[in-house]
Amino acid sequence: MAQVTLKVNGYYHTVGCADGQEEHLKAMAAEVERRIERVKALGAQGDEARLLLLAALLMADELHDLKLAMSASPPSPSPEEQQRRAALAARIARLAAQAEAIAEHCEKA
């Protein structure tokens, strides 16, 4: 298990992680730091725990929005896109028929 020292909001924290995950963990700490800076830019005051809480709430809100976006059904394809897909399906069907004909010819030879 690797040990990584992270600096968040001016404080150093040593945490453990799986070997090879050190850079990922540092990147996640940088994300937290960005949220803390955003909270500070909005004028929030408080101790480290409050700033971390507000940063966590920002991240949770972003995660919530991403989950909603992922669960939304994709829009129906436009008529042009439907036509393009139908033409592509027809072309694939023709190619498959040609491949079958070639395979049949090879079997007879």
N, C-alpha and C positions, 0 to 999 in steps of 0.2 A: 504494500500500500504506500502510495506516494504522499508526501506532505507538501502543501503549497501555502505560502504566506501571501495573503491578499490585503490590499489597502483599499478600504471602503470608508468614505467620509472622513479621511484623515487618520483612521485607526487601522492598525494591523491585526489581522486575524489569521491564525494558522489552522488549516483544515486538512483532513485526509481525503483522498480520492483514489480511485482505481489507477493503477499504473497506466500511463499513456493518456490520461484524461486531464492532465495538468493545464494544458493550453485552453481546453474547453472550459474548465473551471474559471480560469483567469478571464476568459471572454464573458462568462456569465456575471462575474463580479464587476466587469466594466459596464455591463448592462444595468446592474443595480446602481452603480455610480452615476450613470447618465440619468436615471430616474431621480436620484437624490438631487442632482444639479438642477433638474427640471422643477422639482418641488421648491428648492431654494429660490429659483428664478421667479416662481409664482408668489414669493413673499412669505412662505411658511417659516415659522419660527419654532424652536423647540430643541430638545436634547436629541442625542443620537437615536434613541429608541423611537421617538416620534417621527423623525425624518425617515428612518427605515420603515416604519409602519406606513407612512404616506407613499413611499416609493413602492412598497409591496402592493398597496392598493392600486396604484397606477398600473403596475404589471398585471394584477388580477383583472383589472378593467380591460386592458389590451387583450389578454387571453380570452376573456368573455366575448369580446367583439369578434375575435378570430373564430371562436367556436360557432358563434351565430352565423358568420359568413360561410363557414364550411358546411353547416347544416342546411343552409338555404338551397333550394332546388335551382339547378342551372336554368337560365332562360331558354325558351324554345328556340331552335335554330331558325334563322330567317328563311324565307322561301328560296333565296339564292343558295344558301348553305344546304338546304334540303335537296335542291336540284343537283348541286355539286356532289353531294353524298350519293345520290341515286346514280349519277353518271359513273362515279368511281366504283360503285357496287356492280354495275353492268359491265364495266371494263374488267373487273376482277373475275366475274363469271365467265366472260369470253376467254380470258387467259387460262382459267381453270379448264374450260372445255378443250382449248388447244393443247394443254398439257396432257389431258386424258387421251386425246387423239394421238399424240406423239407416243405416249406410253403404249397404247394399243398397237400402233404400227410396229414399235420395237418388239413387242411380244410375238407378233406374227413373223417377224424376220428371223 
